[in-house]
Amino acid sequence: HLPQTAPAAGTVEQELKAIRGVLVKELHRRVEIVNKGAYPDWKEFLAEFLKAGGIIQAAPPGIVSHPSIHLRIDPDGAVSIVGTSEAVFAKPFLKTCSFVPHITGPPEALNKVGMSMGRALAAKGMIGFATVDLVLFENPTFEGGPPGAEDAVTNATTPALIGGTPYPDDAPGMLFSGLRSPSPAMTEPGFTGRNFYPDVPPSRMDQYHQMVEAAAKPPPAAVELQLDPSVPGGVSSASRLALWVVDVDVRMTDEVAALPSMQLAAQLKFDAVSHTLQLINPPEDLAAEEGVAETPGQRYALLGHTFTVAGWNKSNYASVFQTCKQKGISFDLFLNVGTLFVHMDVFHSLAAVCTVAGAPQQ
């Protein structure tokens, strides 16, 4: 939890000393090596860590998803978002595949973060590809949003009665049907009105007008709540979800390397505003997409990371594709769905596949 006020002098040093004591005492007991092929135990990992350096990545509780933003920075400093993805983990910190584009999280928030990070990298002279990793998690300081504010989880804006029954649109007088009083008599012609609050102090009147003006303002969007620099942690207490940047890879990651070949084979283009994969040449008859895509002309991809296939180094490409054909592993060029090899190296027994479908559930 971040402090609500600036720490006093010497507090930071004391906290760092306390954290160091906890890490030295407890870290080796709780650490779990993910890739034991590279580092069999904690001692070997620690030796490499102290030699080469490393980072400590934030892993807050209540993580909902792990989206990533993929950037391209041109020599003139222009920043473009070439794609997004969402990591899928077999177990904590062991990523096996990624959804392309991301499934969870508002595109507006990811665009704002991606462009800000891209401009910062461009200002430092960086040219090429970069990936910004984020975590979307339940906000521990959430206290309930303002009326009508977008709920990042359920998008619910309909008021509810006590007991959970939704308020019906066709019964506006239902809440106060038993509280009616007789109507006053009609006023006489020429009545010019009266002062309804003659004894209210000016300060109370100012508060009343401020409340009226605040009620007339549109509710804040999810991106304004999840990225609020005016509060500690950068997340408003009115937002159910929080968004943090946890890593920046200044290189071409596996997802970035696979995007061009996947989009070329499946005839897809990335919409940087809505964060969707759209068909370059959608069918004129959208009925042809029925049963194929959740949204006509839109596709999703599940990109697997490179894996080893035992015995491939004793085979050849022709026999591999023949086996795939026999097992029904193929890609439909007419419907633009199926399985693609985005990487294949028979001689080193390596491969990476990508499945393109009309919905994430497929």
C-alpha positions as CSV (number, residue, x, y, z in Angstrom):
1,H,0.0,0.0,0.0
2,L,1.4,3.4,-1.0
3,P,1.7,6.2,1.6
4,Q,-1.0,8.9,1.4
5,T,1.6,11.6,2.2
6,A,5.2,12.2,1.5
7,P,7.5,10.1,3.8
8,A,9.5,11.9,6.4
9,A,13.3,12.3,6.2
10,G,15.0,9.0,7.0
11,T,11.8,7.0,6.6
12,V,12.7,5.6,3.2
13,E,16.1,4.4,4.4
14,Q,14.5,2.7,7.4
15,E,11.9,1.0,5.2
16,L,14.6,-0.2,2.7
17,K,16.7,-1.6,5.6
18,A,13.6,-3.4,6.9
19,I,12.8,-4.8,3.5
20,R,16.4,-6.0,3.0
21,G,16.3,-7.8,6.3
22,V,13.1,-9.6,5.3
23,L,14.4,-10.6,1.9
24,V,17.7,-12.0,3.3
25,K,15.8,-14.0,5.9
26,E,12.8,-15.2,3.9
27,L,13.4,-15.0,0.1
28,H,15.5,-18.2,-0.3
29,R,12.7,-20.1,1.5
30,R,9.9,-18.9,-0.6
31,V,11.4,-18.5,-4.0
32,E,10.4,-21.0,-6.8
33,I,12.7,-21.4,-9.8
34,V,10.6,-21.5,-13.0
35,N,13.2,-22.6,-15.5
36,K,15.3,-25.2,-13.7
37,G,17.0,-26.1,-16.9
38,A,18.8,-22.7,-16.8
39,Y,19.1,-22.3,-13.0
40,P,18.8,-25.6,-11.1
41,D,18.6,-24.0,-7.7
42,W,18.5,-20.6,-5.9
43,K,22.2,-20.3,-5.4
44,E,23.0,-20.4,-9.1
45,F,20.2,-18.0,-9.9
46,L,21.4,-15.6,-7.2
47,A,25.0,-15.7,-8.5
48,E,23.8,-14.8,-12.0
49,F,21.5,-12.1,-10.6
50,L,24.3,-10.5,-8.7
51,K,26.6,-10.7,-11.7
52,A,24.3,-9.5,-14.5
53,G,21.6,-7.6,-12.5
54,G,17.8,-7.9,-12.9
55,I,14.5,-6.4,-11.9
56,I,11.8,-7.1,-9.3
57,Q,8.5,-7.1,-11.1
58,A,5.3,-6.1,-9.3
59,A,2.8,-8.9,-8.7
60,P,-0.1,-7.4,-6.8
61,P,-2.9,-9.7,-5.4
62,G,-6.1,-10.1,-7.3
63,I,-4.6,-10.1,-10.8
64,V,-7.2,-10.2,-13.5
65,S,-5.1,-10.3,-16.7
66,H,-1.6,-9.7,-18.1
67,P,-2.0,-7.5,-21.2
68,S,0.9,-6.2,-23.3
69,I,1.3,-3.4,-25.8
70,H,3.6,-3.8,-28.8
71,L,5.1,-0.6,-30.2
72,R,7.2,0.4,-33.2
73,I,9.3,3.6,-33.0
74,D,10.4,4.9,-36.3
75,P,13.7,6.9,-36.9
76,D,11.7,10.2,-37.0
77,G,10.4,9.5,-33.5
78,A,6.9,8.5,-34.6
79,V,5.2,5.9,-32.3
80,S,2.8,3.3,-33.6
81,I,0.9,0.5,-31.7
82,V,1.3,-2.6,-33.9
83,G,-0.6,-5.0,-31.7
84,T,-1.7,-6.1,-28.2
85,S,-1.7,-9.4,-26.5
86,E,-2.7,-11.1,-23.2
87,A,-0.5,-13.7,-21.6
88,V,-1.8,-17.1,-20.6
89,F,0.1,-18.8,-17.7
90,A,0.3,-22.5,-17.0
91,K,1.4,-21.6,-13.5
92,P,2.6,-18.3,-12.0
93,F,5.2,-16.6,-14.2
94,L,5.4,-19.5,-16.6
95,K,3.8,-18.1,-19.8
96,T,2.7,-20.7,-22.4
97,C,0.8,-18.7,-25.0
98,S,-0.9,-15.4,-25.6
99,F,-4.2,-14.1,-26.9
100,V,-3.9,-11.7,-29.8
101,P,-5.4,-9.1,-29.4
102,H,-5.8,-8.8,-25.6
103,I,-9.2,-9.8,-24.2
104,T,-9.5,-7.9,-20.9
105,G,-9.0,-4.2,-20.3
106,P,-10.2,-1.0,-22.0
107,P,-8.3,-0.2,-25.2
108,E,-8.3,3.5,-24.3
109,A,-6.2,2.9,-21.2
110,L,-3.7,0.7,-23.1
111,N,-3.4,3.2,-25.9
112,K,-2.7,6.0,-23.4
113,V,-0.1,4.0,-21.6
114,G,1.5,2.7,-24.8
115,M,1.8,6.1,-26.5
116,S,3.2,7.6,-23.3
117,M,5.9,4.9,-23.0
118,G,6.6,5.1,-26.7
119,R,7.2,8.8,-26.6
120,A,9.5,8.4,-23.5
121,L,11.5,5.7,-25.3
122,A,11.8,7.8,-28.5
123,A,13.0,10.8,-26.5
124,K,15.9,8.6,-25.2
125,G,16.9,7.7,-28.8
126,M,15.3,4.3,-29.0
127,I,14.4,3.0,-32.5
128,G,12.7,-0.2,-33.4
129,F,10.2,-2.5,-31.5
130,A,9.4,-2.5,-27.8
131,T,6.8,-4.3,-25.7
132,V,5.2,-2.8,-22.6
133,D,3.9,-5.4,-20.1
134,L,1.1,-4.5,-17.7
135,V,-1.1,-6.1,-15.0
136,L,-4.8,-5.5,-14.6
137,F,-5.8,-6.2,-11.0
138,E,-8.6,-5.6,-8.5
139,N,-8.1,-2.1,-6.9
140,P,-7.5,-2.6,-3.1
141,T,-8.6,1.0,-2.5
142,F,-11.9,0.6,-4.4
143,E,-14.8,2.4,-2.6
144,G,-17.5,2.3,-5.2
145,G,-17.7,4.5,-8.3
146,P,-19.9,7.6,-8.8
147,P,-23.4,7.0,-10.1
148,G,-23.4,6.1,-13.8
149,A,-19.6,5.6,-13.9
150,E,-18.5,2.8,-16.2
151,D,-17.8,-0.4,-14.3
152,A,-14.8,-2.1,-15.8
153,V,-16.0,-5.5,-14.8
154,T,-19.7,-5.6,-15.5
155,N,-20.4,-2.3,-17.3
156,A,-23.5,-2.1,-15.2
157,T,-25.2,1.3,-14.9
158,T,-28.8,0.3,-14.1
159,P,-29.8,1.2,-10.5
160,A,-31.2,-1.5,-8.3
161,L,-33.7,-1.6,-5.5
162,I,-33.0,-3.0,-2.1
163,G,-33.3,-6.7,-2.6
164,G,-31.7,-6.8,-6.0
165,T,-34.7,-6.2,-8.2
166,P,-33.8,-4.0,-11.2
167,Y,-35.6,-0.7,-11.5
168,P,-38.1,-1.0,-14.3
169,D,-38.1,1.7,-16.9
170,D,-41.9,1.5,-17.4
171,A,-42.7,2.3,-13.7
172,P,-41.1,5.6,-12.8
173,G,-43.5,6.2,-9.9
174,M,-42.9,2.8,-8.3
175,L,-40.4,4.1,-5.7
176,F,-42.7,6.8,-4.3
177,S,-46.2,5.5,-5.1
178,G,-47.2,5.4,-1.4
179,L,-45.8,8.8,-0.5
180,R,-48.0,11.1,-2.6
181,S,-49.8,14.1,-1.0
182,P,-52.7,16.1,-2.4
183,S,-51.8,18.5,-5.1
184,P,-51.9,22.3,-4.2
185,A,-54.5,24.5,-5.8
186,M,-53.8,26.1,-9.1
187,T,-52.3,29.6,-8.8
188,E,-54.2,32.7,-9.8
189,P,-53.4,34.4,-13.1
190,G,-50.6,36.9,-12.9
191,F,-48.7,35.0,-10.1
192,T,-45.0,35.8,-10.6
193,G,-43.6,33.1,-8.3
194,R,-41.9,33.3,-4.9
195,N,-38.6,32.8,-3.3
196,F,-38.5,29.1,-2.4
197,Y,-35.5,29.4,0.0
198,P,-35.6,32.9,1.5
199,D,-33.7,31.9,4.7
200,V,-30.9,29.7,3.1
201,P,-27.4,31.3,3.6
202,P,-25.4,32.1,0.5
203,S,-22.8,29.5,1.4
204,R,-25.4,26.7,1.4
205,M,-26.8,28.1,-1.9
206,D,-23.3,27.8,-3.4
207,Q,-23.1,24.2,-2.3
208,Y,-26.4,23.5,-3.8
209,H,-25.4,24.9,-7.2
210,Q,-22.2,23.0,-7.1
211,M,-24.0,19.8,-6.5
212,V,-26.4,20.5,-9.4
213,E,-23.4,21.2,-11.7
214,A,-21.6,18.1,-10.5
215,A,-24.7,16.0,-11.2
216,A,-25.0,17.4,-14.7
217,K,-21.4,16.4,-15.6
218,P,-21.0,13.0,-17.5
219,P,-19.5,10.2,-15.4
220,P,-15.8,9.7,-15.7
221,A,-14.6,7.0,-18.2
222,A,-12.8,3.9,-17.0
223,V,-9.5,5.2,-18.5
224,E,-9.7,8.4,-16.4
225,L,-10.2,6.3,-13.2
226,Q,-7.6,3.7,-13.9
227,L,-5.0,6.2,-14.8
228,D,-5.4,9.0,-12.3
229,P,-2.0,10.7,-11.6
230,S,-3.6,12.9,-8.8
231,V,-3.8,10.0,-6.3
232,P,-1.1,7.7,-4.8
233,G,-0.7,4.6,-6.9
234,G,-2.2,6.4,-10.0
235,V,-5.6,4.7,-9.5
236,S,-8.8,6.3,-8.4
237,S,-10.7,4.7,-5.5
238,A,-13.8,4.9,-7.8
239,S,-12.2,2.3,-10.2
240,R,-12.8,-1.3,-9.5
241,L,-9.7,-2.3,-11.5
242,A,-6.1,-0.9,-11.5
243,L,-3.5,-0.9,-14.2
244,W,0.2,-1.0,-13.7
245,V,3.2,-1.1,-16.0
246,V,5.5,-3.9,-14.7
247,D,8.1,-4.3,-17.5
248,V,9.4,-2.8,-20.7
249,D,11.2,-5.1,-23.3
250,V,13.2,-2.9,-25.6
251,R,13.5,-5.7,-28.3
252,M,11.5,-7.8,-30.7
253,T,9.6,-10.2,-28.5
254,D,8.1,-13.5,-29.7
255,E,4.6,-11.9,-30.1
256,V,6.0,-9.0,-32.2
257,A,8.0,-11.4,-34.4
258,A,4.9,-13.6,-35.0
259,L,2.4,-10.8,-35.8
260,P,3.5,-10.0,-39.4
261,S,3.5,-13.6,-40.6
262,M,0.2,-14.4,-38.8
263,Q,-1.5,-11.3,-40.3
264,L,-0.2,-12.0,-43.7
265,A,-1.3,-15.7,-43.8
266,A,-4.7,-14.9,-42.3
267,Q,-5.2,-11.7,-44.2
268,L,-5.8,-9.6,-41.1
269,K,-5.0,-6.1,-40.0
270,F,-4.8,-4.6,-36.5
271,D,-7.1,-1.7,-35.6
272,A,-5.1,0.4,-33.2
273,V,-8.2,2.2,-31.9
274,S,-10.5,-0.7,-31.0
275,H,-7.7,-3.3,-30.6
276,T,-9.3,-5.8,-32.8
277,L,-8.0,-8.0,-35.7
278,Q,-10.1,-7.3,-38.8
279,L,-10.2,-9.1,-42.1
280,I,-8.6,-7.1,-44.9
281,N,-11.2,-8.2,-47.4
282,P,-14.4,-9.1,-45.4
283,P,-17.1,-10.9,-47.3
284,E,-19.8,-8.7,-48.9
285,D,-22.4,-11.0,-47.5
286,L,-22.0,-10.9,-43.7
287,A,-24.3,-13.9,-43.4
288,A,-21.3,-16.0,-44.6
289,E,-19.6,-15.2,-41.3
290,E,-22.5,-16.7,-39.3
291,G,-21.2,-19.6,-37.3
292,V,-17.6,-18.7,-38.0
293,A,-17.0,-15.4,-36.1
294,E,-18.6,-13.9,-33.0
295,T,-18.4,-10.5,-34.7
296,P,-18.5,-10.6,-38.6
297,G,-15.1,-9.8,-40.1
298,Q,-13.3,-10.1,-36.8
299,R,-10.8,-12.7,-35.7
300,Y,-8.8,-13.8,-32.6
301,A,-5.5,-15.6,-32.4
302,L,-3.9,-17.8,-29.8
303,L,-0.2,-17.6,-30.2
304,G,1.9,-20.4,-28.7
305,H,5.6,-19.9,-27.8
306,T,8.4,-21.9,-29.3
307,F,8.6,-25.5,-28.1
308,T,10.7,-28.5,-28.7
309,V,9.5,-31.6,-30.6
310,A,11.4,-34.7,-29.9
311,G,12.7,-36.5,-32.9
312,W,12.0,-33.8,-35.5
313,N,15.7,-33.5,-36.2
314,K,15.5,-37.0,-37.8
315,S,12.6,-35.9,-40.0
316,N,12.0,-33.4,-42.8
317,Y,9.5,-30.7,-43.7
318,A,7.5,-32.9,-46.2
319,S,6.8,-35.6,-43.6
320,V,5.9,-33.1,-41.0
321,F,3.3,-31.4,-43.2
322,Q,2.0,-34.9,-44.3
323,T,1.5,-35.8,-40.6
324,C,-0.3,-32.5,-40.0
325,K,-2.6,-33.2,-42.9
326,Q,-3.5,-36.7,-41.6
327,K,-4.2,-35.2,-38.1
328,G,-6.5,-32.5,-39.5
329,I,-4.2,-29.6,-38.6
330,S,-4.7,-27.1,-41.4
331,F,-5.8,-23.5,-42.2
332,D,-8.9,-22.6,-44.2
333,L,-7.9,-19.8,-46.6
334,F,-11.5,-19.2,-47.5
335,L,-12.8,-18.7,-43.9
336,N,-9.5,-17.5,-42.5
337,V,-9.6,-19.8,-39.5
338,G,-7.3,-22.7,-38.5
339,T,-3.8,-23.4,-37.3
340,L,-0.6,-21.8,-38.7
341,F,3.1,-22.5,-38.1
342,V,4.6,-19.1,-37.3
343,H,8.0,-20.8,-36.7
344,M,9.4,-24.2,-37.8
345,D,12.9,-25.5,-37.6
346,V,13.0,-29.2,-38.2
347,F,16.8,-29.4,-37.9
348,H,16.8,-28.0,-34.4
349,S,13.4,-29.7,-33.4
350,L,11.7,-26.3,-32.8
351,A,8.2,-25.0,-33.7
352,A,5.6,-22.4,-32.7
353,V,2.0,-22.5,-33.8
354,C,-0.9,-20.0,-33.9
355,T,-4.6,-20.8,-34.0
356,V,-6.9,-18.2,-35.6
357,A,-10.6,-18.4,-34.8
358,G,-13.7,-16.2,-34.8
359,A,-14.1,-16.0,-31.0
360,P,-11.7,-16.3,-28.0
361,Q,-13.7,-19.4,-26.7
362,Q,-12.9,-21.3,-30.0
